[in-house]
Amino acid sequence: EAGVAQSPRYKIIEKRQSVAFWCNPISGHATLYWYQQILGQGPKLLIQFQNNGVVDDSQLPKDRFSAERLKGVDSTLKIQPAKLEDSAVYLCASRTGGSLSGANVLTFGAGSRLTVL
Amino acid sequence: AQSVAQPEDQVKVAEGNPLTVKCTYSVSGNPYLFWYVQYPNRGLQFLLKYITGDNLVKGSYGFEAEFNKSQTSFHLKKPSALVSDSALYFCAVRDWNFGNEKLTFGTGTRLTIIP
């Protein structure tokens, strides 16, 4: 099966500019996650979708970050305006429904590396 | 909240020697624990998970992990290291809230296998 697709792979912007990242999960995967991975740290969850609904955005800086998954398939994460501390890799992951105790696990995309100057 | 800790930022092992990457956990209830590996410019790849059952879990690429409830640990192991095992390794724990599941990751351990 095709993996989780993300684009762009790399993006360099200046602070206060805006940027958008796109994710296409594995076909049929109902749950989609966006994680932020800052250099030297573990991935941190930003937002979780179940189909087209948000189920957890408690760690999303909502004054500058937004995300949507309008048709329950692909998703877009936007940052506006960007700050220096937003420099990170943005990872998208997806999985089927059901419990993580079952056969399904999170499958990650290659990530989008953002550098804010 | 559930959490995991990886006490070593970096581990270096000679090729052919056994390797161990350490992880300890703090959870309420039964832990669901995971190991992921990240190669340069790649996303995280699933290695193995512990849900219940045998304390020794076998996974991809010859890796295994030992669950120890009394020590609240879930160390990743391999009997004979390969240079290609050099990568960043993350331990993770399932975090559950109102039916929503996510993974909470440790800070990662960089494993370097020396030829």
Boltz contact constraints between the chains, C-beta under 6 A:
constraints:
  - contact:
      token1: [A, 41]
      token2: [B, 107]
      max_distance: 6.0
  - contact:
      token1: [A, 42]
      token2: [B, 90]
      max_distance: 6.0
  - contact:
      token1: [A, 42]
      token2: [B, 105]
      max_distance: 6.0
  - contact:
      token1: [A, 42]
      token2: [B, 106]
      max_distance: 6.0
  - contact:
      token1: [A, 42]
      token2: [B, 107]
      max_distance: 6.0
  - contact:
      token1: [A, 42]
      token2: [B, 108]
      max_distance: 6.0
  - contact:
      token1: [A, 43]
      token2: [B, 105]
      max_distance: 6.0
  - contact:
      token1: [A, 45]
      token2: [B, 102]
      max_distance: 6.0
  - contact:
      token1: [A, 48]
      token2: [B, 102]
      max_distance: 6.0
  - contact:
      token1: [A, 55]
      token2: [B, 100]
      max_distance: 6.0
  - contact:
      token1: [A, 56]
      token2: [B, 100]
      max_distance: 6.0
  - contact:
      token1: [A, 100]
      token2: [B, 32]
      max_distance: 6.0
  - contact:
      token1: [A, 100]
      token2: [B, 94]
      max_distance: 6.0
  - contact:
      token1: [A, 100]
      token2: [B, 101]
      max_distance: 6.0
  - contact:
      token1: [A, 101]
      token2: [B, 51]
      max_distance: 6.0
  - contact:
      token1: [A, 105]
      token2: [B, 46]
      max_distance: 6.0
  - contact:
      token1: [A, 106]
      token2: [B, 103]
      max_distance: 6.0
  - contact:
      token1: [A, 108]
      token2: [B, 43]
      max_distance: 6.0
  - contact:
      token1: [A, 108]
      token2: [B, 44]
      max_distance: 6.0
  - contact:
      token1: [A, 109]
      token2: [B, 43]
      max_distance: 6.0
  - contact:
      token1: [A, 110]
      token2: [B, 42]
      max_distance: 6.0
  - contact:
      token1: [A, 110]
      token2: [B, 43]
      max_distance: 6.0
  - contact:
      token1: [A, 111]
      token2: [B, 43]
      max_distance: 6.0
